[in-house]
């Protein structure tokens, strides 16, 4: 693998990792607020 290909591969992987992290964070926030609303409602 050439250095250019390696840099492109790492850039794509980093972007995908950031997207996965944001998706997991969004799900965590959603579940947190849903859980809190259920607890507060009784």
PDB file of N, CA, C, O and CB in Angstrom:
ATOM      1  N   UNK A   1       0.859  -1.181   0.000  1.00  0.00           N
ATOM      2  CA  UNK A   1       0.000   0.000   0.000  1.00  0.00           C
ATOM      3  C   UNK A   1       0.902   1.239   0.000  1.00  0.00           C
ATOM      4  O   UNK A   1       1.826   1.355   0.805  1.00  0.00           O
ATOM      5  CB  UNK A   1      -0.976   0.001   1.241  1.00  0.00           C
ATOM      6  N   UNK A   2       0.613   2.143  -0.907  1.00  0.00           N
ATOM      7  CA  UNK A   2       1.426   3.355  -1.009  1.00  0.00           C
ATOM      8  C   UNK A   2       1.060   4.316   0.125  1.00  0.00           C
ATOM      9  O   UNK A   2      -0.016   4.205   0.712  1.00  0.00           O
ATOM     10  CB  UNK A   2       1.226   4.040  -2.394  1.00  0.00           C
ATOM     11  N   UNK A   3       1.942   5.245   0.428  1.00  0.00           N
ATOM     12  CA  UNK A   3       1.626   6.220   1.496  1.00  0.00           C
ATOM     13  C   UNK A   3       0.353   7.010   1.217  1.00  0.00           C
ATOM     14  O   UNK A   3      -0.384   7.350   2.142  1.00  0.00           O
ATOM     15  CB  UNK A   3       2.785   7.190   1.677  1.00  0.00           C
ATOM     16  N   UNK A   4       0.090   7.307  -0.068  1.00  0.00           N
ATOM     17  CA  UNK A   4      -1.131   8.056  -0.402  1.00  0.00           C
ATOM     18  C   UNK A   4      -2.377   7.217  -0.114  1.00  0.00           C
ATOM     19  O   UNK A   4      -3.359   7.710   0.441  1.00  0.00           O
ATOM     20  CB  UNK A   4      -1.114   8.487  -1.889  1.00  0.00           C
ATOM     21  N   UNK A   5      -2.318   5.932  -0.504  1.00  0.00           N
ATOM     22  CA  UNK A   5      -3.458   5.056  -0.245  1.00  0.00           C
ATOM     23  C   UNK A   5      -3.678   4.888   1.255  1.00  0.00           C
ATOM     24  O   UNK A   5      -4.811   4.883   1.737  1.00  0.00           O
ATOM     25  CB  UNK A   5      -3.247   3.685  -0.907  1.00  0.00           C
ATOM     26  N   UNK A   6      -2.572   4.752   1.980  1.00  0.00           N
ATOM     27  CA  UNK A   6      -2.666   4.581   3.439  1.00  0.00           C
ATOM     28  C   UNK A   6      -3.294   5.816   4.086  1.00  0.00           C
ATOM     29  O   UNK A   6      -4.141   5.688   4.970  1.00  0.00           O
ATOM     30  CB  UNK A   6      -1.264   4.314   4.049  1.00  0.00           C
ATOM     31  N   UNK A   7      -2.889   7.001   3.655  1.00  0.00           N
ATOM     32  CA  UNK A   7      -3.452   8.240   4.211  1.00  0.00           C
ATOM     33  C   UNK A   7      -4.944   8.330   3.916  1.00  0.00           C
ATOM     34  O   UNK A   7      -5.725   8.729   4.779  1.00  0.00           O
ATOM     35  CB  UNK A   7      -2.724   9.475   3.638  1.00  0.00           C
ATOM     36  N   UNK A   8      -5.344   7.956   2.691  1.00  0.00           N
ATOM     37  CA  UNK A   8      -6.764   7.997   2.329  1.00  0.00           C
ATOM     38  C   UNK A   8      -7.555   6.993   3.166  1.00  0.00           C
ATOM     39  O   UNK A   8      -8.647   7.292   3.649  1.00  0.00           O
ATOM     40  CB  UNK A   8      -6.951   7.704   0.821  1.00  0.00           C
ATOM     41  N   UNK A   9      -6.988   5.803   3.329  1.00  0.00           N
ATOM     42  CA  UNK A   9      -7.639   4.768   4.137  1.00  0.00           C
ATOM     43  C   UNK A   9      -7.826   5.241   5.579  1.00  0.00           C
ATOM     44  O   UNK A   9      -8.903   5.080   6.153  1.00  0.00           O
ATOM     45  CB  UNK A   9      -6.815   3.465   4.110  1.00  0.00           C
ATOM     46  N   UNK A  10      -6.783   5.820   6.160  1.00  0.00           N
ATOM     47  CA  UNK A  10      -6.879   6.294   7.540  1.00  0.00           C
ATOM     48  C   UNK A  10      -7.859   7.448   7.672  1.00  0.00           C
ATOM     49  O   UNK A  10      -8.553   7.557   8.683  1.00  0.00           O
ATOM     50  CB  UNK A  10      -5.510   6.720   8.046  1.00  0.00           C
ATOM     51  N   UNK A  11      -7.925   8.303   6.672  1.00  0.00           N
ATOM     52  CA  UNK A  11      -8.870   9.424   6.704  1.00  0.00           C
ATOM     53  C   UNK A  11     -10.305   8.908   6.659  1.00  0.00           C
ATOM     54  O   UNK A  11     -11.163   9.396   7.394  1.00  0.00           O
ATOM     55  CB  UNK A  11      -8.611  10.392   5.525  1.00  0.00           C
ATOM     56  N   UNK A  12     -10.569   7.920   5.796  1.00  0.00           N
ATOM     57  CA  UNK A  12     -11.913   7.341   5.716  1.00  0.00           C
ATOM     58  C   UNK A  12     -12.282   6.639   7.016  1.00  0.00           C
ATOM     59  O   UNK A  12     -13.409   6.762   7.495  1.00  0.00           O
ATOM     60  CB  UNK A  12     -12.005   6.357   4.542  1.00  0.00           C
ATOM     61  N   UNK A  13     -11.321   5.895   7.592  1.00  0.00           N
ATOM     62  CA  UNK A  13     -11.595   5.173   8.832  1.00  0.00           C
ATOM     63  C   UNK A  13     -11.888   6.152   9.959  1.00  0.00           C
ATOM     64  O   UNK A  13     -12.789   5.922  10.766  1.00  0.00           O
ATOM     65  CB  UNK A  13     -10.410   4.265   9.206  1.00  0.00           C
ATOM     66  N   UNK A  14     -11.138   7.233  10.018  1.00  0.00           N
ATOM     67  CA  UNK A  14     -11.350   8.235  11.060  1.00  0.00           C
ATOM     68  C   UNK A  14     -12.743   8.857  10.913  1.00  0.00           C
ATOM     69  O   UNK A  14     -13.442   9.054  11.907  1.00  0.00           O
ATOM     70  CB  UNK A  14     -10.255   9.331  10.995  1.00  0.00           C
ATOM     71  N   UNK A  15     -13.139   9.161   9.691  1.00  0.00           N
ATOM     72  CA  UNK A  15     -14.464   9.730   9.469  1.00  0.00           C
ATOM     73  C   UNK A  15     -15.574   8.779   9.869  1.00  0.00           C
ATOM     74  O   UNK A  15     -16.580   9.187  10.451  1.00  0.00           O
ATOM     75  CB  UNK A  15     -14.625  10.114   8.024  1.00  0.00           C
ATOM     76  N   UNK A  16     -15.379   7.488   9.547  1.00  0.00           N
ATOM     77  CA  UNK A  16     -16.374   6.487   9.912  1.00  0.00           C
ATOM     78  C   UNK A  16     -16.443   6.329  11.430  1.00  0.00           C
ATOM     79  O   UNK A  16     -17.529   6.191  11.994  1.00  0.00           O
ATOM     80  CB  UNK A  16     -16.051   5.137   9.246  1.00  0.00           C
ATOM     81  N   UNK A  17     -15.292   6.349  12.088  1.00  0.00           N
ATOM     82  CA  UNK A  17     -15.271   6.231  13.548  1.00  0.00           C
ATOM     83  C   UNK A  17     -15.984   7.400  14.205  1.00  0.00           C
ATOM     84  O   UNK A  17     -16.704   7.219  15.187  1.00  0.00           O
ATOM     85  CB  UNK A  17     -13.834   6.146  14.056  1.00  0.00           C
ATOM     86  N   UNK A  18     -15.788   8.597  13.671  1.00  0.00           N
ATOM     87  CA  UNK A  18     -16.462   9.779  14.220  1.00  0.00           C
ATOM     88  C   UNK A  18     -17.973   9.666  14.030  1.00  0.00           C
ATOM     89  O   UNK A  18     -18.741  10.019  14.925  1.00  0.00           O
ATOM     90  CB  UNK A  18     -15.934  11.071  13.550  1.00  0.00           C
ATOM     91  N   UNK A  19     -18.400   9.175  12.866  1.00  0.00           N
ATOM     92  CA  UNK A  19     -19.831   9.011  12.602  1.00  0.00           C
ATOM     93  C   UNK A  19     -20.446   7.998  13.562  1.00  0.00           C
ATOM     94  O   UNK A  19     -21.541   8.220  14.079  1.00  0.00           O
ATOM     95  CB  UNK A  19     -20.063   8.572  11.148  1.00  0.00           C
ATOM     96  N   UNK A  20     -19.754   6.891  13.801  1.00  0.00           N
ATOM     97  CA  UNK A  20     -20.253   5.875  14.736  1.00  0.00           C
ATOM     98  C   UNK A  20     -20.322   6.442  16.143  1.00  0.00           C
ATOM     99  O   UNK A  20     -21.291   6.204  16.865  1.00  0.00           O
ATOM    100  CB  UNK A  20     -19.356   4.620  14.712  1.00  0.00           C
ATOM    101  N   UNK A  21     -19.300   7.190  16.534  1.00  0.00           N
ATOM    102  CA  UNK A  21     -19.286   7.788  17.863  1.00  0.00           C
ATOM    103  C   UNK A  21     -20.465   8.744  18.039  1.00  0.00           C
ATOM    104  O   UNK A  21     -21.128   8.724  19.076  1.00  0.00           O
ATOM    105  CB  UNK A  21     -17.961   8.524  18.104  1.00  0.00           C
ATOM    106  N   UNK A  22     -20.729   9.577  17.038  1.00  0.00           N
ATOM    107  CA  UNK A  22     -21.847  10.514  17.141  1.00  0.00           C
ATOM    108  C   UNK A  22     -23.186   9.789  17.202  1.00  0.00           C
ATOM    109  O   UNK A  22     -24.084  10.205  17.934  1.00  0.00           O
ATOM    110  CB  UNK A  22     -21.834  11.478  15.963  1.00  0.00           C
ATOM    111  N   UNK A  23     -23.324   8.708  16.438  1.00  0.00           N
ATOM    112  CA  UNK A  23     -24.566   7.932  16.467  1.00  0.00           C
ATOM    113  C   UNK A  23     -24.774   7.306  17.844  1.00  0.00           C
ATOM    114  O   UNK A  23     -25.882   7.338  18.380  1.00  0.00           O
ATOM    115  CB  UNK A  23     -24.546   6.838  15.380  1.00  0.00           C
ATOM    116  N   UNK A  24     -23.719   6.739  18.414  1.00  0.00           N
ATOM    117  CA  UNK A  24     -23.829   6.139  19.745  1.00  0.00           C
ATOM    118  C   UNK A  24     -24.137   7.198  20.802  1.00  0.00           C
ATOM    119  O   UNK A  24     -24.927   6.961  21.715  1.00  0.00           O
ATOM    120  CB  UNK A  24     -22.533   5.396  20.105  1.00  0.00           C
ATOM    121  N   UNK A  25     -23.520   8.347  20.675  1.00  0.00           N
ATOM    122  CA  UNK A  25     -23.781   9.430  21.622  1.00  0.00           C
ATOM    123  C   UNK A  25     -25.235   9.890  21.521  1.00  0.00           C
ATOM    124  O   UNK A  25     -25.881  10.128  22.541  1.00  0.00           O
ATOM    125  CB  UNK A  25     -22.826  10.615  21.366  1.00  0.00           C
ATOM    126  N   UNK A  26     -25.752  10.017  20.299  1.00  0.00           N
ATOM    127  CA  UNK A  26     -27.142  10.421  20.113  1.00  0.00           C
ATOM    128  C   UNK A  26     -28.088   9.393  20.724  1.00  0.00           C
ATOM    129  O   UNK A  26     -29.060   9.765  21.381  1.00  0.00           O
ATOM    130  CB  UNK A  26     -27.452  10.610  18.621  1.00  0.00           C
ATOM    131  N   UNK A  27     -27.817   8.106  20.515  1.00  0.00           N
ATOM    132  CA  UNK A  27     -28.663   7.071  21.111  1.00  0.00           C
ATOM    133  C   UNK A  27     -28.611   7.124  22.628  1.00  0.00           C
ATOM    134  O   UNK A  27     -29.633   6.955  23.292  1.00  0.00           O
ATOM    135  CB  UNK A  27     -28.237   5.688  20.625  1.00  0.00           C
ATOM    136  N   UNK A  28     -27.440   7.356  23.175  1.00  0.00           N
ATOM    137  CA  UNK A  28     -27.286   7.451  24.629  1.00  0.00           C
ATOM    138  C   UNK A  28     -28.127   8.593  25.178  1.00  0.00           C
ATOM    139  O   UNK A  28     -28.819   8.432  26.183  1.00  0.00           O
ATOM    140  CB  UNK A  28     -25.807   7.648  25.009  1.00  0.00           C
ATOM    141  N   UNK A  29     -28.068   9.740  24.525  1.00  0.00           N
ATOM    142  CA  UNK A  29     -28.839  10.904  24.972  1.00  0.00           C
ATOM    143  C   UNK A  29     -30.338  10.621  24.869  1.00  0.00           C
ATOM    144  O   UNK A  29     -31.101  10.961  25.772  1.00  0.00           O
ATOM    145  CB  UNK A  29     -28.471  12.156  24.139  1.00  0.00           C
ATOM    146  N   UNK A  30     -30.753  10.000  23.771  1.00  0.00           N
ATOM    147  CA  UNK A  30     -32.177   9.679  23.595  1.00  0.00           C
ATOM    148  C   UNK A  30     -32.650   8.734  24.696  1.00  0.00           C
ATOM    149  O   UNK A  30     -33.678   8.977  25.328  1.00  0.00           O
ATOM    150  CB  UNK A  30     -32.429   9.046  22.204  1.00  0.00           C
ATOM    151  N   UNK A  31     -31.894   7.648  24.926  1.00  0.00           N
ATOM    152  CA  UNK A  31     -32.287   6.695  25.964  1.00  0.00           C
ATOM    153  C   UNK A  31     -32.293   7.338  27.347  1.00  0.00           C
ATOM    154  O   UNK A  31     -33.142   7.021  28.180  1.00  0.00           O
ATOM    155  CB  UNK A  31     -31.351   5.492  25.956  1.00  0.00           C
ATOM    156  N   UNK A  32     -31.352   8.233  27.589  1.00  0.00           N
ATOM    157  CA  UNK A  32     -31.302   8.915  28.884  1.00  0.00           C
ATOM    158  C   UNK A  32     -32.577   9.731  29.103  1.00  0.00           C
ATOM    159  O   UNK A  32     -33.214   9.631  30.151  1.00  0.00           O
ATOM    160  CB  UNK A  32     -30.056   9.829  28.972  1.00  0.00           C
ATOM    161  N   UNK A  33     -32.939  10.533  28.109  1.00  0.00           N
ATOM    162  CA  UNK A  33     -34.118  11.379  28.281  1.00  0.00           C
ATOM    163  C   UNK A  33     -35.407  10.569  28.320  1.00  0.00           C
ATOM    164  O   UNK A  33     -36.329  10.917  29.057  1.00  0.00           O
ATOM    165  CB  UNK A  33     -34.192  12.399  27.165  1.00  0.00           C
ATOM    166  N   UNK A  34     -35.486   9.509  27.552  1.00  0.00           N
ATOM    167  CA  UNK A  34     -36.671   8.647  27.612  1.00  0.00           C
ATOM    168  C   UNK A  34     -36.764   8.004  28.986  1.00  0.00           C
ATOM    169  O   UNK A  34     -37.842   7.954  29.577  1.00  0.00           O
ATOM    170  CB  UNK A  34     -36.627   7.560  26.506  1.00  0.00           C
ATOM    171  N   UNK A  35     -35.656   7.517  29.493  1.00  0.00           N
ATOM    172  CA  UNK A  35     -35.648   6.906  30.822  1.00  0.00           C
ATOM    173  C   UNK A  35     -36.013   7.895  31.900  1.00  0.00           C
ATOM    174  O   UNK A  35     -36.800   7.575  32.791  1.00  0.00           O
ATOM    175  CB  UNK A  35     -34.298   6.313  31.119  1.00  0.00           C
ATOM    176  N   UNK A  36     -35.461   9.086  31.839  1.00  0.00           N
ATOM    177  CA  UNK A  36     -35.774  10.106  32.852  1.00  0.00           C
ATOM    178  C   UNK A  36     -37.241  10.500  32.785  1.00  0.00           C
ATOM    179  O   UNK A  36     -37.872  10.689  33.824  1.00  0.00           O
ATOM    180  CB  UNK A  36     -34.887  11.350  32.664  1.00  0.00           C
ATOM    181  N   UNK A  37     -37.794  10.627  31.589  1.00  0.00           N
ATOM    182  CA  UNK A  37     -39.202  11.006  31.491  1.00  0.00           C
ATOM    183  C   UNK A  37     -40.104   9.919  32.041  1.00  0.00           C
ATOM    184  O   UNK A  37     -41.138  10.216  32.639  1.00  0.00           O
ATOM    185  CB  UNK A  37     -39.574  11.306  30.045  1.00  0.00           C
ATOM    186  N   UNK A  38     -39.722   8.650  31.846  1.00  0.00           N
ATOM    187  CA  UNK A  38     -40.528   7.553  32.386  1.00  0.00           C
ATOM    188  C   UNK A  38     -40.431   7.529  33.900  1.00  0.00           C
ATOM    189  O   UNK A  38     -41.424   7.266  34.579  1.00  0.00           O
ATOM    190  CB  UNK A  38     -40.079   6.202  31.801  1.00  0.00           C
ATOM    191  N   UNK A  39     -39.258   7.796  34.436  1.00  0.00           N
ATOM    192  CA  UNK A  39     -39.087   7.798  35.893  1.00  0.00           C
ATOM    193  C   UNK A  39     -39.870   8.945  36.518  1.00  0.00           C
ATOM    194  O   UNK A  39     -40.541   8.760  37.533  1.00  0.00           O
ATOM    195  CB  UNK A  39     -37.594   7.906  36.269  1.00  0.00           C
ATOM    196  N   UNK A  40     -39.785  10.139  35.912  1.00  0.00           N
ATOM    197  CA  UNK A  40     -40.446  11.302  36.470  1.00  0.00           C
ATOM    198  C   UNK A  40     -41.964  11.217  36.371  1.00  0.00           C
ATOM    199  O   UNK A  40     -42.682  11.753  37.215  1.00  0.00           O
ATOM    200  CB  UNK A  40     -39.960  12.540  35.780  1.00  0.00           C
ATOM    201  N   UNK A  41     -42.448  10.532  35.319  1.00  0.00           N
ATOM    202  CA  UNK A  41     -43.886  10.359  35.169  1.00  0.00           C
ATOM    203  C   UNK A  41     -44.434   9.362  36.175  1.00  0.00           C
ATOM    204  O   UNK A  41     -45.595   9.434  36.578  1.00  0.00           O
ATOM    205  CB  UNK A  41     -44.216   9.908  33.760  1.00  0.00           C
ATOM    206  N   UNK A  42     -43.588   8.443  36.566  1.00  0.00           N
ATOM    207  CA  UNK A  42     -44.032   7.440  37.530  1.00  0.00           C
ATOM    208  C   UNK A  42     -44.526   6.277  36.809  1.00  0.00           C
ATOM    209  O   UNK A  42     -44.954   5.302  37.428  1.00  0.00           O
ATOM    210  CB  UNK A  42     -45.092   7.964  38.456  1.00  0.00           C
TER     211      UNK A  42
END
